[in-house]
Amino acid sequence: MTNIYVGNLPYGLSEAELEQAFAAYGAVSRAKVVIDRKTGRSRGFGFVEMENDSEADAAIQALNGSDLGGRKLIVNKARPKE
C-alpha cells in the first residue's frame, strides 16, 4: 500500500474527481481532500492510497507536474507524520 501526497489541487476539486484522476493508473483504495476546519473549504492538497506499489509509482510519474483544473499538480510519496 502506497500513500501519495497530492498538492496544488484546484480548490473546487471533489474527492471523487481526485480518485478518478488516479484510477486511470490502478486501484485506488482511498482519496482524501484535506478540508480546513474553520472555513470548510479545501486546503488545496490531499492524499491518495493505492494498493499496488508499481501502479502508485506509475501514477506519481504520470501526474506530477500535470495540469488538473488549470493547476500544476505536485505528486509524490507521502512522508509519515512526525
N, C-alpha and C positions, 0 to 999 in steps of 0.2 A: 504494500500500500504506500503510495506516494502522496504527500500533502504539498500542494502547489500554491504559491503566493501569486496573486494577480493584482497588479497596481495600475493606477491611472485609468480606472474604469469610468465610463460615462455615468453621471450621477443618476440618470433615469433607468439604468440597466437593472432588469429583474434577475433573480436567482435562476429562473428557468432559462433566460437568454444566456446567462453565463454558462450554465450546464450545457446548453445546445452548442455553444462555441467549442467546448472541449469534447463533446460526444462524437464529433467527426473523427477523433483520433483514438477513441476507445471507450471502455465502460467507465462512466463517472458514478462514484458511489455517493458523493455529496458535493453540492455547490453552495457557498455561503457568501453573501454580500454583507460586509460589516456596516451596521447602521449606528449612527450617532444617537445615544440615549436621550440627549436633551432635545434635539431637533427632529428626530425621527427620519432624517434624511441619510442617504448613503454617504459613507466617508470616502468613497472613491477607490476602495480596494476590497478584495475578498480572497477566499480560499477555495480550491477545488481538490477533492480527494479522488484519486484514480487507483483502481485495483492493481493494474498491471504496470510495473515499473518501466518497461520498454515503451508502452503506449504513452505513459506520462512524459517520458523523455522526448518522444516524437511531438507531443503537444507543446511542450516547452520550446523546443527548437522552432516549430512552425509559427507559434503565436507570439513569441517575444518580439516586440518591435512592430507587430502587425497593427493595422488600423481597425478599431471597433467603435462604431458610432462617432467617428471623427477624432478619436483619441488614440495615441500610440501606446499599446499595452506594454507593461513591464511584467514579464512572466519568468519565475524561477522557483527552484525548490524552496519550500518554506523552511525557515530555521526554527528549531524548537524554542518555546517560550523560555525566558531566563528568569 
